[in-house]
Amino acid sequence: MSPRTKEQNEAIREMRMNQILQAAAEVYLEKGIQLEIRDVSVKAELGYGTVYHYYKNKYMLLEDLLWDALSQTELTVQPALTEDSSSLYKAESFSRLLLQKCIQDPSVFILLKTVADNFHHFPGNRFSKLSDEFHKQIFLPLVDLIRAGISPVSPEKTANLIFGSLIGYTALNIHHNMRSEMDVEGIVDMIFSGIQNKER
């Protein structure tokens, strides 16, 4: 049997990393910051040594998980930011896409919740750069849409209300195993009709 090529090794590495990150997200939903590398190896159906080869501790693992989730979040909301429509419609589309992604990909929900909690479970300020990037790439674009399409008065407060609502709805559905039943359209319509009524 011939040895694997560099490309094959890289493909295997990529597959393993994705497997580990997906398992880590599922374990985090169950255990929060109490998650351990051993829990992730069991969930991923990989040996402890295999997971430890990639991640020496849970904070390194969670850091990769959250950076990957930020990339996924940016890709998810990009269509809403670039479509040719009103700012209000873009803000609704942004929220709809983000809520849908939270349901499909637990790591995106974990990112939003962790940012909302200001990373208070994590030691030191190792996530300050990630927090800054989230603010710049995700939070501020929504603030700009709200300022232009809903109200120039306290758009940051309105954006926080939207993110808080998306996190809350997702958490309720994840923890009650109702993800498939979640009415994304109805939830986003309710959030935005409430915001617009308040602004009038």
Stockholm file with secondary structure:
# STOCKHOLM 1.0

chainA/1-200         MSPRTKEQNEAIREMRMNQILQAAAEVYLEKGIQLEIRDVSVKAELGYGTVYHYYKNKYMLLEDLLWDALSQTELTVQPALTEDSSSLYKAESFSRLLLQKCIQDPSVFILLKTVADNFHHFPGNRFSKLSDEFHKQIFLPLVDLIRAGISPVSPEKTANLIFGSLIGYTALNIHHNMRSEMDVEGIVDMIFSGIQNKER
#=GR chainA/1-200 SS CCCCCHHHHHHHHHHHHHHHHHHHHHHHHHHGGGCCHHHHHHHHTCCHHHHHHHCSSHHHHHHHHHHHHHHHHHHHHHHHHHSSSCHHHHHHHHHHHHHHHHHHCHHHHHHHHHHHTTTTTSSTTTTHHHHHHHIIIIIHHHHHHHHHHTCSSSHHHHHHHHHHHHHHHHHHHHHTTCGGGCCHHHHHHHHHHHHHHHHC
#=GC SS_cons         CCCCCHHHHHHHHHHHHHHHHHHHHHHHHHHGGGCCHHHHHHHHTCCHHHHHHHCSSHHHHHHHHHHHHHHHHHHHHHHHHHSSSCHHHHHHHHHHHHHHHHHHCHHHHHHHHHHHTTTTTSSTTTTHHHHHHHIIIIIHHHHHHHHHHTCSSSHHHHHHHHHHHHHHHHHHHHHTTCGGGCCHHHHHHHHHHHHHHHHC
//
